[in-house]
Amino acid sequence: MNYAGSLGPRPRTLEVQDLASFDRLVAGGAVNLHGWHAQSLDLRGRSAALKSVSVEGAMFLGCLFDDGMETNLRSRGALIFPRLDGVPFDPYRASLYSPAELYAGLARSPYEELPDARIYHWSIQPGQRHRVDATLASALHDHAIGDALEELTRSAAWTRRSIVGVMGGHAAPRGSREFADAARLGKLLALEGYSVATGGGPGAMEAANLGAYLCQASDGDLQAALATLAEVPGFRPSVSAWARAAAAVVECHPDGTPSLGIPTWFYGHEPPNYFATHIAKYFANAIREAILLELCHGGIVFLPGAAGTVQEIFQDACENYYGAREKVAPMVLVGRHHWEQEYPAWPMLRSLAAGRPMADYIFLVDTVDQAVEVLRG
């Protein structure tokens, strides 16, 4: 599968994503760069190497060159995608984000001055959504993120573990029972051998990523982390204070278990949480939601939430309703009263599933422990 949204098979291209790889390939005897895609490389000082090889059919995306080298490469058949001026992100990036990258400068600067906030502010400038250069930059970026996400999930470390999604409301404050339950769920899932994926935001999403991150820590360490976070219950009025509390926990536990967050700048009021070690942040929310559901082949646990979580339940239900039996993934709703009375998604889900293969894969439980038991089962 291709999380960048390709509609067909990919050609056999070679993605060169760091300077060391470029140097190693050239030193190893490469003489023809046809099919190479060099992404965001600083190739200044490599003019002699570039002139010594055939570059027809090569693609250079957002690379830097010595003076005159770009013209030389174009004249020999290379395709050059230039860096885009005034864009506060790399549209050709080769990897997912980390919390440290999106929050770079957090210790000394307010959130509003950090990369995550600056990118969001760029995206909402008046008329930005109608400008060709801005549309191109955001589309190239989301393609690059999808490509990096596919590369991650195909890696050996991630193919050994099924991915289970945790969906739930962004409003669950730190210090609440709901937040603690979501953290416990993340920890239990990770200890069962699953990779945890969330929407990457605050509330239940942050808690699930936290629990997964600290799954190898003692229960006492997790409780201490929850207490530290509870001192700043939410990201309002200060995202800076909220993120710094999380960064302090990560600093105390620098080697946590990897998990995935897939947030979006579409919801700019929701900052990404600091506990998802790999962050696939998109501009296009619809793409982001579809990708998150597609990734969770181990199933999805739906914690109590409101409109967004209800939407995710039925978007997932639609995939299972029309899917082949072999592709149906478990759906576990946690909180009988919530899903039967407050937001009665369960009766509708059960009606949809009746007589379909998915009927054997939908569950309503009361606790996160029961949710994990269902998936184990």
N, C-alpha and C positions, 0 to 999 in steps of 0.2 A: 504494500500500500504506500501511497505517497501523500504525506500530510501537507505538501505544498499545493495540492489540488490538481495535479497533472491528470489529463483525461486519457492518456495513453501510455504505452511503455516508453521507458527512457532510452535514449541512445547510450552507447557505451562510452561515456566520457570519464575523464580523470579530473577530479576536483583537487586542486592544490591549494590548501588552506593555510599554510604557514611557510615562512621563508626557509626553514630548515628542510622541509620536504622538497621545495623547489631546488635548493642547492644540491641535495642528495641525488635527485633524479638527473640533474644536468651532469654532475660529477660522475654518475654511474653510466654515462654514455648516451643519454637521450639526444637525438639529433633532429627529431621531428615532433613539434608540439601540437600537431593536429588533434583535436578533441580534448585538449587541456582547457580547464576552466580555472584560472588563477583568481582567487578571491581576496581583495583588500590587502594585497602584498605591497610592501615598500621595496620596489625593485631598483631603487637608486643605487648605483654602484655595480649593477649587474648588466650594464649595456654590452660589454664584451661577450658575455654568455648569451644574451639575447640575439646578438648579431651572428653568432656562430651556429644557430639552429634555424630550421625552417619553422615559421610561425603561421603559415597559411592554415586557416581553420581553427586557430587557437582563439580563446576568448579571455580577455582581461577585464575584470569587473572591479572598479574602484581602486585600481592599483596606482602607485606613484612611480614615476620614471625620471631618469636624467633628462635634461633639456634636449629636445629634438628626438628623443627615442620614441615618443608616441607617434610622431609622424612617420618615422622609419618603420615601425611595426605595422601601421595601417597600410603603408605602401607595399608591404610584403604579404598582405592578406589576412592580417589579424583583425579581430573585432574588438574594439575598445569601448567599454561602458565607463564613462568618466565619473569621478566623484561629483556629488550633487551639492552645490553651494547652499548654505543656509539651512541644512538639514542636521538636526542634533542627534543623529544616530547613523549607524553604518547600514545602508540598504543591502549590502552584499556580505554581511557578516557570515561567518562559517560555523558558529556555535550558538548554543542557547545562552541565555543570560544566567548570571549568578546573582544572589542577593547583594553581594559586595559590589558588583558592577552597577546595578540599578541604584544602589544607595551610596555610591562612591562619594566620600566627603561628609558622611553622616555625622561623624564625631565632632566636626568643627563648623558645619553649616546647617541651616534649616532645610527641611525637606524641599521647600519650594525652589531651592537652588540646585537640587540633585538631578542626575540624569533622568530618572523616572518622571519627575514632575516637569522637567524642561521638555521632554518628548511629548507629554500630554498637552502642555500649553501650546507647543508647535501645532499639534493636530487640530486644535480648536480655534486657531486664528480665523478671523472673518474671511470667508471665501475660500478657505484652504481646501475644502472638500471638492471644490469645483476647478481647482488649478491642476493642469496636466502634470506639472513637475511634482507637485505634492502627491497626487494620485499615483504616479509612477513610483515615487520613492517608497510610499507605504506598501504598494503591491509587491515591489521587489523585496522589501523587508520581510513581509509575511511569507513570501516564497522561500526566502533564505531560512526563516525560522522553521517552516515546515520541513525543509530539507534536513536541517540540523536535528529536528525531532525524530525524523525517520532514521537517521543515522544512529542516534542514541538508542532507540528502541530495537534496532537490529543488532546492537552490540551484544557480545557474549554475556556481559553482566546483567543485561536486562532481558534477554530472551530466556534466561533460566528461571525467571520469576513472572508469573501472571500479574497483570496490572489490574488492580481493583480501584474503582473510583469511589470517592466519598463526596457526596453532594449535600449541601445544607445551607442554612441561612447565614448571611454575612453579619447579622445583627447580634449573634450570641456574644455577650461581652466576656472578656477575660474575668475570671473569678466566679463565673456562674457555673451551675451544675451542667448546663448544656455544653459549655466549653470543655469542662473536665471530661464529660462523657465522650465528646468527639476526640479528645486527646487519647483517651483510653482505647477508643476504636482504632485510631491510627497505629498505636503501639501494638495492639493485639494482631492486627492485620500484618504488620511488618514481621512480628515474631512467628506468624504462620507461614512466612516465606513469600508473601505478596509484596509487590511494589505498589505504593500508594500514590494515587493521582487525584488532585483536586483542581478546583477552579483558580487556585493560587491567591485568593484574596483573604480578607479578614474573617473573623467569626469562626464558624465550624470548620471552614477550609484551613485557616491558620492552625487551629487546634489539631486537626487530623495530620497535617504536615509535621507539627511539633511532636505528636506522639510517635510517628514513624521515625523522625529524626533521633529521638531519644529512646528508641526501642531497646537498645542494649544497656541503657542506664538503669540504675535501680529505681524502684518505685519511689524511694525517698528523694532521689534526684529529680524525678519527674514532678513530684509534689513541690519541691523547692522551686523548680522552674515555673510552675503554675502560680506560685505565690509571688515570684518576682514580676511576672507579667500582670498579675492582678493589680499591682500598684498603678498601672496605666490601663484601665479597663477597655478603652477604645481608641480609635485613631482620630476622634474628635475630642477636644478642639485642636490637638497637636499631633500630626502624623510623625513629626520629629521625635517627640517623646515616646510615642507608641513603638516606632521602629527601633529606637535606642534601647528600650527594654528588651526587645527580642534579640538585638545584636549582643547584648550583655550575656544572655543565655547561651548563644552560639559561641561566644568567646570562652565561656566556662566549659563548653563541650564541643571542641573544634572538629571532632571526627565523627559526626553523626551519620546515621544511615541515610543514603540517598532517597529522595522522593521527588515527585514531579508536581509542578504548579503550572496551570495554563490560564493565566489571566488575560485581560484585554485593556487597552487604553480607551476603549469605547465607554467603559465605566471608570472615568477618570477620578471619581470621588472615592474609589476603592483602591487603596495602595496594595501592591503585592506583599505577601507575607515573607518573613525572613527565614522560614524554616524549610521551604521547598528548595532543595539544593540545585535543582535544574528548573529554570523558568522559561517556558515558551510563551512569550508575551506577544500578542497579535494586535493589530489595529482593527481588523474585521472580526466583529463579535460572532457573526453567524458561522464563519469558518472555524473559529476557536471552539464554539460549542459542539459543532459536528465532529471535530477532531477529538475532543475530550471523550465524547461518547464512543467513538470508534476505537479508541485506544483501550478501553476498559473491557477487554475480552474475558477477564476473570469475574466480571460482574460489577454492579454498582450498589452501594449502600446509600439510601436517601434518608438523611436525618431531618428532623422537623425544620421546615422552612416555609416561605410564602410563595409569591408569584414566580420568582426565578426557579425555585426548586420544583414547583408544580410543572412549569414548562419543561424542565429537564426530564421529569418522570415520563411525560407523555411523548417527548421527542424520543426517548429511549424505547418506550413502549411501541412506538411506530416502527422502529427498526426491528424489534423482536416480532411484531405482528406479521410483518411481511417477509421476515427472514427465513432461511432454511433452518430446519430443526437443529442441524449441527452448528449453526452460528448463533443460536439464541443464548443470551448471557443472563445470569441471574439478576433479578431486581429485588432488593430487600428494603422495605420501608420500615423505619424504626419509629415507634410511637403510635399505638393503636388509637388513642383518643384524638391525637393530632390529625391522623390521616383518615379517620372515620367520621370525626365530628367537626373539628375546626376547619380543616381543608379536606373535604371528603374525596380525596383522590383514589383511595383504595376501592370503594364500590365501583367506580368507573373502570379502574384498571382490571378488576376481577371480571367485569362484564365484557371488556374487550378481549380478555384472554380466554374466555369460555370456548371450549372446543378447538382451541389452537394449540400448537406445540408449546407456546410460551406459558400455558397454564401451569405447567410443572415447574416453572422457573420464577414465579412471583411469590413473595413471602411478606407477611406482616408480622412484626415482632415487637416486643416491648422494650428490649434492652440491647445495648451494643454487644454484650456477650452472646446473646441469642443470635444476633446478626452474623457474628463470626462463626458460630456453630453451624448455622445454615450453610454458609459458604464452604465450611470444612466438609460438610456432609455428603 
